[in-house]
């Protein structure tokens, strides 16, 4: 796509706080958070479908 000011780059979303891997929660905790977020999203989609 050749248009002025069009970029699909998401480099600006980088979270510099994630550079320090020692401060990250354990992988099991991260996975549990992801599952929780996905389940919440699924509930919302099911609500939309029911409407």
mmCIF file of the N, C-alpha and C atoms, coordinates in Angstrom:
data_MODEL
# 
_entry.id   MODEL 
# 
loop_
_atom_site.group_PDB 
_atom_site.id 
_atom_site.type_symbol 
_atom_site.label_atom_id 
_atom_site.label_alt_id 
_atom_site.label_comp_id 
_atom_site.label_asym_id 
_atom_site.label_entity_id 
_atom_site.label_seq_id 
_atom_site.pdbx_PDB_ins_code 
_atom_site.Cartn_x 
_atom_site.Cartn_y 
_atom_site.Cartn_z 
_atom_site.occupancy 
_atom_site.B_iso_or_equiv 
_atom_site.pdbx_formal_charge 
_atom_site.auth_seq_id 
_atom_site.auth_comp_id 
_atom_site.auth_asym_id 
_atom_site.auth_atom_id 
_atom_site.pdbx_PDB_model_num 
ATOM 1   N N  . UNK A 1 1  ? 0.851   -1.167  0.000  1.00 0.00 ? 1  UNK A N  1 
ATOM 2   C CA . UNK A 1 1  ? 0.000   0.000   0.000  1.00 0.00 ? 1  UNK A CA 1 
ATOM 3   C C  . UNK A 1 1  ? 0.898   1.232   0.000  1.00 0.00 ? 1  UNK A C  1 
ATOM 4   N N  . UNK A 1 2  ? 0.728   2.055   -0.958 1.00 0.00 ? 2  UNK A N  1 
ATOM 5   C CA . UNK A 1 2  ? 1.581   3.225   -1.079 1.00 0.00 ? 2  UNK A CA 1 
ATOM 6   C C  . UNK A 1 2  ? 0.762   4.483   -0.830 1.00 0.00 ? 2  UNK A C  1 
ATOM 7   N N  . UNK A 1 3  ? 0.664   4.846   0.445  1.00 0.00 ? 3  UNK A N  1 
ATOM 8   C CA . UNK A 1 3  ? -0.040  6.073   0.813  1.00 0.00 ? 3  UNK A CA 1 
ATOM 9   C C  . UNK A 1 3  ? 0.793   6.804   1.847  1.00 0.00 ? 3  UNK A C  1 
ATOM 10  N N  . UNK A 1 4  ? 0.673   8.094   1.831  1.00 0.00 ? 4  UNK A N  1 
ATOM 11  C CA . UNK A 1 4  ? 1.389   8.914   2.788  1.00 0.00 ? 4  UNK A CA 1 
ATOM 12  C C  . UNK A 1 4  ? 0.857   8.674   4.198  1.00 0.00 ? 4  UNK A C  1 
ATOM 13  N N  . UNK A 1 5  ? 1.747   8.527   5.153  1.00 0.00 ? 5  UNK A N  1 
ATOM 14  C CA . UNK A 1 5  ? 1.410   8.374   6.573  1.00 0.00 ? 5  UNK A CA 1 
ATOM 15  C C  . UNK A 1 5  ? 0.624   7.108   6.881  1.00 0.00 ? 5  UNK A C  1 
ATOM 16  N N  . UNK A 1 6  ? 0.829   6.059   6.118  1.00 0.00 ? 6  UNK A N  1 
ATOM 17  C CA . UNK A 1 6  ? 0.172   4.782   6.384  1.00 0.00 ? 6  UNK A CA 1 
ATOM 18  C C  . UNK A 1 6  ? 1.241   3.805   6.836  1.00 0.00 ? 6  UNK A C  1 
ATOM 19  N N  . UNK A 1 7  ? 1.081   3.315   8.048  1.00 0.00 ? 7  UNK A N  1 
ATOM 20  C CA . UNK A 1 7  ? 2.036   2.353   8.571  1.00 0.00 ? 7  UNK A CA 1 
ATOM 21  C C  . UNK A 1 7  ? 1.306   1.361   9.464  1.00 0.00 ? 7  UNK A C  1 
ATOM 22  N N  . UNK A 1 8  ? 1.608   0.106   9.270  1.00 0.00 ? 8  UNK A N  1 
ATOM 23  C CA . UNK A 1 8  ? 1.037   -0.925  10.123 1.00 0.00 ? 8  UNK A CA 1 
ATOM 24  C C  . UNK A 1 8  ? 2.001   -1.314  11.240 1.00 0.00 ? 8  UNK A C  1 
ATOM 25  N N  . UNK A 1 9  ? 3.098   -0.588  11.343 1.00 0.00 ? 9  UNK A N  1 
ATOM 26  C CA . UNK A 1 9  ? 4.066   -0.862  12.393 1.00 0.00 ? 9  UNK A CA 1 
ATOM 27  C C  . UNK A 1 9  ? 3.493   -0.554  13.760 1.00 0.00 ? 9  UNK A C  1 
ATOM 28  N N  . UNK A 1 10 ? 3.733   -1.433  14.710 1.00 0.00 ? 10 UNK A N  1 
ATOM 29  C CA . UNK A 1 10 ? 3.232   -1.213  16.067 1.00 0.00 ? 10 UNK A CA 1 
ATOM 30  C C  . UNK A 1 10 ? 4.391   -1.085  17.054 1.00 0.00 ? 10 UNK A C  1 
ATOM 31  N N  . UNK A 1 11 ? 5.504   -0.563  16.568 1.00 0.00 ? 11 UNK A N  1 
ATOM 32  C CA . UNK A 1 11 ? 6.687   -0.423  17.407 1.00 0.00 ? 11 UNK A CA 1 
ATOM 33  C C  . UNK A 1 11 ? 6.407   0.441   18.628 1.00 0.00 ? 11 UNK A C  1 
ATOM 34  N N  . UNK A 1 12 ? 5.463   1.344   18.552 1.00 0.00 ? 12 UNK A N  1 
ATOM 35  C CA . UNK A 1 12 ? 5.152   2.248   19.649 1.00 0.00 ? 12 UNK A CA 1 
ATOM 36  C C  . UNK A 1 12 ? 4.411   1.553   20.787 1.00 0.00 ? 12 UNK A C  1 
ATOM 37  N N  . UNK A 1 13 ? 3.969   0.314   20.576 1.00 0.00 ? 13 UNK A N  1 
ATOM 38  C CA . UNK A 1 13 ? 3.285   -0.433  21.625 1.00 0.00 ? 13 UNK A CA 1 
ATOM 39  C C  . UNK A 1 13 ? 4.249   -1.159  22.557 1.00 0.00 ? 13 UNK A C  1 
ATOM 40  N N  . UNK A 1 14 ? 5.519   -1.102  22.251 1.00 0.00 ? 14 UNK A N  1 
ATOM 41  C CA . UNK A 1 14 ? 6.510   -1.822  23.043 1.00 0.00 ? 14 UNK A CA 1 
ATOM 42  C C  . UNK A 1 14 ? 6.530   -1.293  24.471 1.00 0.00 ? 14 UNK A C  1 
ATOM 43  N N  . UNK A 1 15 ? 6.460   -2.206  25.419 1.00 0.00 ? 15 UNK A N  1 
ATOM 44  C CA . UNK A 1 15 ? 6.486   -1.854  26.833 1.00 0.00 ? 15 UNK A CA 1 
ATOM 45  C C  . UNK A 1 15 ? 7.906   -2.054  27.347 1.00 0.00 ? 15 UNK A C  1 
ATOM 46  N N  . UNK A 1 16 ? 8.610   -0.963  27.585 1.00 0.00 ? 16 UNK A N  1 
ATOM 47  C CA . UNK A 1 16 ? 9.999   -1.055  28.027 1.00 0.00 ? 16 UNK A CA 1 
ATOM 48  C C  . UNK A 1 16 ? 10.140  -1.732  29.381 1.00 0.00 ? 16 UNK A C  1 
ATOM 49  N N  . UNK A 1 17 ? 9.090   -1.735  30.185 1.00 0.00 ? 17 UNK A N  1 
ATOM 50  C CA . UNK A 1 17 ? 9.179   -2.381  31.495 1.00 0.00 ? 17 UNK A CA 1 
ATOM 51  C C  . UNK A 1 17 ? 9.329   -3.893  31.365 1.00 0.00 ? 17 UNK A C  1 
ATOM 52  N N  . UNK A 1 18 ? 9.003   -4.436  30.186 1.00 0.00 ? 18 UNK A N  1 
ATOM 53  C CA . UNK A 1 18 ? 9.131   -5.883  29.984 1.00 0.00 ? 18 UNK A CA 1 
ATOM 54  C C  . UNK A 1 18 ? 10.558  -6.305  29.657 1.00 0.00 ? 18 UNK A C  1 
ATOM 55  N N  . UNK A 1 19 ? 11.442  -5.334  29.508 1.00 0.00 ? 19 UNK A N  1 
ATOM 56  C CA . UNK A 1 19 ? 12.844  -5.640  29.226 1.00 0.00 ? 19 UNK A CA 1 
ATOM 57  C C  . UNK A 1 19 ? 13.501  -6.357  30.404 1.00 0.00 ? 19 UNK A C  1 
ATOM 58  N N  . UNK A 1 20 ? 13.090  -6.007  31.610 1.00 0.00 ? 20 UNK A N  1 
ATOM 59  C CA . UNK A 1 20 ? 13.666  -6.595  32.821 1.00 0.00 ? 20 UNK A CA 1 
ATOM 60  C C  . UNK A 1 20 ? 12.897  -7.871  33.147 1.00 0.00 ? 20 UNK A C  1 
ATOM 61  N N  . UNK A 1 21 ? 13.378  -8.995  32.630 1.00 0.00 ? 21 UNK A N  1 
ATOM 62  C CA . UNK A 1 21 ? 12.652  -10.255 32.796 1.00 0.00 ? 21 UNK A CA 1 
ATOM 63  C C  . UNK A 1 21 ? 12.639  -10.748 34.236 1.00 0.00 ? 21 UNK A C  1 
ATOM 64  N N  . UNK A 1 22 ? 13.521  -10.236 35.070 1.00 0.00 ? 22 UNK A N  1 
ATOM 65  C CA . UNK A 1 22 ? 13.534  -10.645 36.472 1.00 0.00 ? 22 UNK A CA 1 
ATOM 66  C C  . UNK A 1 22 ? 12.316  -10.124 37.221 1.00 0.00 ? 22 UNK A C  1 
ATOM 67  N N  . UNK A 1 23 ? 11.716  -9.046  36.724 1.00 0.00 ? 23 UNK A N  1 
ATOM 68  C CA . UNK A 1 23 ? 10.568  -8.467  37.408 1.00 0.00 ? 23 UNK A CA 1 
ATOM 69  C C  . UNK A 1 23 ? 9.240   -9.030  36.905 1.00 0.00 ? 23 UNK A C  1 
ATOM 70  N N  . UNK A 1 24 ? 9.283   -9.895  35.895 1.00 0.00 ? 24 UNK A N  1 
ATOM 71  C CA . UNK A 1 24 ? 8.055   -10.481 35.358 1.00 0.00 ? 24 UNK A CA 1 
ATOM 72  C C  . UNK A 1 24 ? 7.525   -11.558 36.299 1.00 0.00 ? 24 UNK A C  1 
ATOM 73  N N  . UNK A 1 25 ? 6.192   -11.719 36.347 1.00 0.00 ? 25 UNK A N  1 
ATOM 74  C CA . UNK A 1 25 ? 5.633   -12.811 37.144 1.00 0.00 ? 25 UNK A CA 1 
ATOM 75  C C  . UNK A 1 25 ? 5.987   -14.154 36.501 1.00 0.00 ? 25 UNK A C  1 
ATOM 76  N N  . UNK A 1 26 ? 5.850   -15.221 37.265 1.00 0.00 ? 26 UNK A N  1 
ATOM 77  C CA . UNK A 1 26 ? 6.154   -16.549 36.706 1.00 0.00 ? 26 UNK A CA 1 
ATOM 78  C C  . UNK A 1 26 ? 5.252   -16.864 35.512 1.00 0.00 ? 26 UNK A C  1 
ATOM 79  N N  . UNK A 1 27 ? 5.748   -17.677 34.573 1.00 0.00 ? 27 UNK A N  1 
ATOM 80  C CA . UNK A 1 27 ? 4.956   -18.021 33.376 1.00 0.00 ? 27 UNK A CA 1 
ATOM 81  C C  . UNK A 1 27 ? 3.572   -18.576 33.701 1.00 0.00 ? 27 UNK A C  1 
ATOM 82  N N  . UNK A 1 28 ? 3.469   -19.360 34.762 1.00 0.00 ? 28 UNK A N  1 
ATOM 83  C CA . UNK A 1 28 ? 2.178   -19.937 35.131 1.00 0.00 ? 28 UNK A CA 1 
ATOM 84  C C  . UNK A 1 28 ? 1.178   -18.837 35.491 1.00 0.00 ? 28 UNK A C  1 
ATOM 85  N N  . UNK A 1 29 ? 1.643   -17.789 36.151 1.00 0.00 ? 29 UNK A N  1 
ATOM 86  C CA . UNK A 1 29 ? 0.775   -16.662 36.509 1.00 0.00 ? 29 UNK A CA 1 
ATOM 87  C C  . UNK A 1 29 ? 0.372   -15.868 35.267 1.00 0.00 ? 29 UNK A C  1 
ATOM 88  N N  . UNK A 1 30 ? 1.311   -15.679 34.355 1.00 0.00 ? 30 UNK A N  1 
ATOM 89  C CA . UNK A 1 30 ? 1.000   -14.981 33.095 1.00 0.00 ? 30 UNK A CA 1 
ATOM 90  C C  . UNK A 1 30 ? -0.040  -15.768 32.314 1.00 0.00 ? 30 UNK A C  1 
ATOM 91  N N  . UNK A 1 31 ? 0.144   -17.088 32.233 1.00 0.00 ? 31 UNK A N  1 
ATOM 92  C CA . UNK A 1 31 ? -0.808  -17.942 31.508 1.00 0.00 ? 31 UNK A CA 1 
ATOM 93  C C  . UNK A 1 31 ? -2.188  -17.876 32.153 1.00 0.00 ? 31 UNK A C  1 
ATOM 94  N N  . UNK A 1 32 ? -2.257  -17.864 33.483 1.00 0.00 ? 32 UNK A N  1 
ATOM 95  C CA . UNK A 1 32 ? -3.544  -17.785 34.180 1.00 0.00 ? 32 UNK A CA 1 
ATOM 96  C C  . UNK A 1 32 ? -4.235  -16.459 33.868 1.00 0.00 ? 32 UNK A C  1 
ATOM 97  N N  . UNK A 1 33 ? -3.482  -15.373 33.796 1.00 0.00 ? 33 UNK A N  1 
ATOM 98  C CA . UNK A 1 33 ? -4.049  -14.067 33.447 1.00 0.00 ? 33 UNK A CA 1 
ATOM 99  C C  . UNK A 1 33 ? -4.591  -14.073 32.024 1.00 0.00 ? 33 UNK A C  1 
ATOM 100 N N  . UNK A 1 34 ? -3.856  -14.693 31.121 1.00 0.00 ? 34 UNK A N  1 
ATOM 101 C CA . UNK A 1 34 ? -4.302  -14.777 29.727 1.00 0.00 ? 34 UNK A CA 1 
ATOM 102 C C  . UNK A 1 34 ? -5.604  -15.566 29.633 1.00 0.00 ? 34 UNK A C  1 
ATOM 103 N N  . UNK A 1 35 ? -5.666  -16.694 30.323 1.00 0.00 ? 35 UNK A N  1 
ATOM 104 C CA . UNK A 1 35 ? -6.876  -17.521 30.311 1.00 0.00 ? 35 UNK A CA 1 
ATOM 105 C C  . UNK A 1 35 ? -8.056  -16.735 30.880 1.00 0.00 ? 35 UNK A C  1 
ATOM 106 N N  . UNK A 1 36 ? -7.817  -16.015 31.962 1.00 0.00 ? 36 UNK A N  1 
ATOM 107 C CA . UNK A 1 36 ? -8.886  -15.211 32.577 1.00 0.00 ? 36 UNK A CA 1 
ATOM 108 C C  . UNK A 1 36 ? -9.401  -14.151 31.609 1.00 0.00 ? 36 UNK A C  1 
ATOM 109 N N  . UNK A 1 37 ? -8.492  -13.489 30.916 1.00 0.00 ? 37 UNK A N  1 
ATOM 110 C CA . UNK A 1 37 ? -8.898  -12.466 29.949 1.00 0.00 ? 37 UNK A CA 1 
ATOM 111 C C  . UNK A 1 37 ? -9.658  -13.069 28.771 1.00 0.00 ? 37 UNK A C  1 
ATOM 112 N N  . UNK A 1 38 ? -9.210  -14.219 28.299 1.00 0.00 ? 38 UNK A N  1 
ATOM 113 C CA . UNK A 1 38 ? -9.902  -14.876 27.184 1.00 0.00 ? 38 UNK A CA 1 
ATOM 114 C C  . UNK A 1 38 ? -11.295 -15.344 27.587 1.00 0.00 ? 38 UNK A C  1 
ATOM 115 N N  . UNK A 1 39 ? -11.424 -15.860 28.797 1.00 0.00 ? 39 UNK A N  1 
ATOM 116 C CA . UNK A 1 39 ? -12.740 -16.300 29.264 1.00 0.00 ? 39 UNK A CA 1 
ATOM 117 C C  . UNK A 1 39 ? -13.690 -15.113 29.406 1.00 0.00 ? 39 UNK A C  1 
ATOM 118 N N  . UNK A 1 40 ? -13.185 -13.984 29.895 1.00 0.00 ? 40 UNK A N  1 
ATOM 119 C CA . UNK A 1 40 ? -14.019 -12.785 30.019 1.00 0.00 ? 40 UNK A CA 1 
ATOM 120 C C  . UNK A 1 40 ? -14.459 -12.301 28.641 1.00 0.00 ? 40 UNK A C  1 
ATOM 121 N N  . UNK A 1 41 ? -13.544 -12.333 27.676 1.00 0.00 ? 41 UNK A N  1 
ATOM 122 C CA . UNK A 1 41 ? -13.882 -11.917 26.315 1.00 0.00 ? 41 UNK A CA 1 
ATOM 123 C C  . UNK A 1 41 ? -14.929 -12.856 25.718 1.00 0.00 ? 41 UNK A C  1 
ATOM 124 N N  . UNK A 1 42 ? -14.779 -14.139 25.954 1.00 0.00 ? 42 UNK A N  1 
ATOM 125 C CA . UNK A 1 42 ? -15.744 -15.114 25.443 1.00 0.00 ? 42 UNK A CA 1 
ATOM 126 C C  . UNK A 1 42 ? -17.126 -14.867 26.026 1.00 0.00 ? 42 UNK A C  1 
ATOM 127 N N  . UNK A 1 43 ? -17.201 -14.572 27.313 1.00 0.00 ? 43 UNK A N  1 
ATOM 128 C CA . UNK A 1 43 ? -18.489 -14.272 27.942 1.00 0.00 ? 43 UNK A CA 1 
ATOM 129 C C  . UNK A 1 43 ? -19.139 -13.050 27.291 1.00 0.00 ? 43 UNK A C  1 
ATOM 130 N N  . UNK A 1 44 ? -18.329 -12.047 26.990 1.00 0.00 ? 44 UNK A N  1 
ATOM 131 C CA . UNK A 1 44 ? -18.869 -10.853 26.351 1.00 0.00 ? 44 UNK A CA 1 
ATOM 132 C C  . UNK A 1 44 ? -19.390 -11.168 24.952 1.00 0.00 ? 44 UNK A C  1 
ATOM 133 N N  . UNK A 1 45 ? -18.659 -11.961 24.192 1.00 0.00 ? 45 UNK A N  1 
ATOM 134 C CA . UNK A 1 45 ? -19.119 -12.345 22.858 1.00 0.00 ? 45 UNK A CA 1 
ATOM 135 C C  . UNK A 1 45 ? -20.393 -13.180 22.930 1.00 0.00 ? 45 UNK A C  1 
ATOM 136 N N  . UNK A 1 46 ? -20.480 -14.043 23.923 1.00 0.00 ? 46 UNK A N  1 
ATOM 137 C CA . UNK A 1 46 ? -21.696 -14.844 24.076 1.00 0.00 ? 46 UNK A CA 1 
ATOM 138 C C  . UNK A 1 46 ? -22.889 -13.953 24.401 1.00 0.00 ? 46 UNK A C  1 
ATOM 139 N N  . UNK A 1 47 ? -22.655 -12.911 25.196 1.00 0.00 ? 47 UNK A N  1 
ATOM 140 C CA . UNK A 1 47 ? -23.722 -11.958 25.493 1.00 0.00 ? 47 UNK A CA 1 
ATOM 141 C C  . UNK A 1 47 ? -24.179 -11.226 24.248 1.00 0.00 ? 47 UNK A C  1 
ATOM 142 N N  . UNK A 1 48 ? -23.264 -10.860 23.396 1.00 0.00 ? 48 UNK A N  1 
ATOM 143 C CA . UNK A 1 48 ? -23.622 -10.195 22.142 1.00 0.00 ? 48 UNK A CA 1 
ATOM 144 C C  . UNK A 1 48 ? -24.413 -11.135 21.258 1.00 0.00 ? 48 UNK A C  1 
ATOM 145 N N  . UNK A 1 49 ? -23.977 -12.385 21.198 1.00 0.00 ? 49 UNK A N  1 
ATOM 146 C CA . UNK A 1 49 ? -24.680 -13.366 20.377 1.00 0.00 ? 49 UNK A CA 1 
ATOM 147 C C  . UNK A 1 49 ? -26.112 -13.571 20.868 1.00 0.00 ? 49 UNK A C  1 
ATOM 148 N N  . UNK A 1 50 ? -26.307 -13.605 22.179 1.00 0.00 ? 50 UNK A N  1 
ATOM 149 C CA . UNK A 1 50 ? -27.636 -13.825 22.736 1.00 0.00 ? 50 UNK A CA 1 
ATOM 150 C C  . UNK A 1 50 ? -28.580 -12.661 22.460 1.00 0.00 ? 50 UNK A C  1 
ATOM 151 N N  . UNK A 1 51 ? -28.021 -11.448 22.383 1.00 0.00 ? 51 UNK A N  1 
ATOM 152 C CA . UNK A 1 51 ? -28.841 -10.280 22.097 1.00 0.00 ? 51 UNK A CA 1 
ATOM 153 C C  . UNK A 1 51 ? -29.284 -10.318 20.654 1.00 0.00 ? 51 UNK A C  1 
# 
